[in-house]
Amino acid sequence: MMKGIKKWRLFALMTTLLVFLAGCGREEISTLIPAGKVAQDQFNLLILSSVVMLFVIIVVTIIFVLAIVKFRRSKMGEDMIPEQVEGSAKLEFLWTAVPIVLLLILAVPTVYSTFDLADVSTMDVEAKDGKSSNLTVNVTGKLYWWEFEYPEQGIVTAQELVVPTDERVYFNLISADIKHSFWIPSIGGKLDVNPENVNTFYLEFDQESAELEDGVFYGKCAELCGPSHALMDFKVKSVDREEFDQWVTAMQAEEPAAVEGDLAQQGEELFGADGLACIQCHAVSGAGGTGGVGPNLATFGDRNRVAGYLEHDEENLKNWIQDPQEYKPGNLMPEAASLNNGKALSDQELDALAAYLMAYQLKSRKKLKKGRYSL
């Protein structure tokens, strides 16, 4: 008896927690708080299907309870035989027609939305100047980070996607190694990222990310791709079109420049030194091209996270440089010691590299609206 009571108490507790925890979503990463047209359309389908299923559950429950209460044996007697409805044309029609109607209510909007959200026919429409009238971003999934190329603008970045609001943004998705899945929960559903073929879709961003607590939307890899799959995050900064154009101009003009301060200059020498040779894997210019083994580090000092998920500070950056496998097992970045003749970097060298990388901010950032990129 006591064992049964404990089970019911546990069930009641879990049910209560379910109700309260359902409201704990964060708008920068919750599928239940849509911030774009695609996400809103998908959310509407979710609500529609939930309403249909709830309707079915309520009707079946009512019929079940009525049958138990009204026709219980203690009330009707042992010899009572219910009315036989076999062959009733009305009932046969009813329980055949109702499921068909419910399926149509689900199927028609779902099929329409599926084709509508997959329509990328306007992706390559050209404007009067001969350029594409829509923004296209080439996304490449790598172990375990994301590269974003803007082919029309001639710029490349990594780990942080910057997009304009209130317009369609088209994506070409491909993987450089194994299968991944591109997903921005608040903006739209996920799509596979394959090494063999390009998958294409579009998203729309209705809300500027500066309004969010962290200033960014969160993106994820939604396909198990290795030991650091859960850490394969990226961030999205959505800004108005004017700010986006300013960001593009700043990225196009961004070239490696002399850094200020003795410590940062020491870091610059280490970064390009024959021993570490970080420059062989990492571009440091927004116009530095694609295909690097490591992420493009242009504007690294403006980013939201180190390695995609660590707090963006010099301490975490130094720990990452020293032993990247500890923080992202299976990633392709070697330990610093393996590039330094087997010797661990000194505290002075780590401080210098951190100072140098943190100095990589948009040179024209002061021209942009205050607070947009200073995360």
Disulfide bonds with the S-S distance in Angstrom:
none
